[in-house]
Amino acid sequence: MATLKKSNHDPRENHLISALPNDVQERLLPNLELVHLPLGNVLYESGCTLKHAYFPVDCIISMLYVMEDGASAEISVVGNEGILGTALFMGGESTPSRAIVQSAGHAYRIPGAKFKEEFSRHSEMLMLLLRYTQALITQMAQTAVCNRHHTVDQQLCRWMLLSLDRLPTNNLVMTQDLIANMLGVRRESVTEAAGKLQKLGVISYQRGHINVLDRSRLEELSCECYAVVKKETDRLLPISNSLNL
């Protein structure tokens, strides 16, 4: 993880930060540090105390539950709509999940103590983060239902749509091995599902690069889980609508 001193990025590229009143932003911004997060970088492991909260701007972070035998499955994703570090302001300080960078990019991080200090002021930040947490819980619950009841084809569509919502382009840089790890399925299943989408002209895939050619068709092929999560996020975080989440 590299700290960057100069960049074209702005903390307000993160939708939560941009939604905060000016006085709250003025207190937060001096404590924010821009960091580059490479693909596959682990930000924290299960049970570890969180030292920082992260506000992504152009990266995606996955929260995975890892079993004793090493098998894993994604339980939620966080991008420029949110924050990684809800355990800090919820009082738990740690979680049983692993946080890993799914799509490389940048994020602003803040020390846990400074973050909790602002949350404890009971300002607009408190209510905003609580609404975001409710949206995150909806995503986790819907992911669990999706993994249990829907096909790998549908899960892959949902996963790509959630990723696209958190990126400025229609391109995903992701190997099939990593996708299989996120979905908790065999690599062969991902290969087959991606092949079907490519034949339909929905995506093009080559050497870990997925280019979504027909988003509308992708939404049609997805199960209802994506729409449920999107609708609840828009309801709880209206700022997402104006920023084209």
Helices and strands as residue ranges (DSSP letters): E 2-3, G 11-13, H 15-19, H 22-28, G 29-31, E 33-37, E 42-44, E 52-56, E 60-66, E 72-78, H 86-90, E 98-103, E 105-111, H 112-119, H 124-149, H 152-164, E 171-173, H 176-183, H 187-199, E 203-206, E 209-212, H 215-221, H 225-236, H 239-242
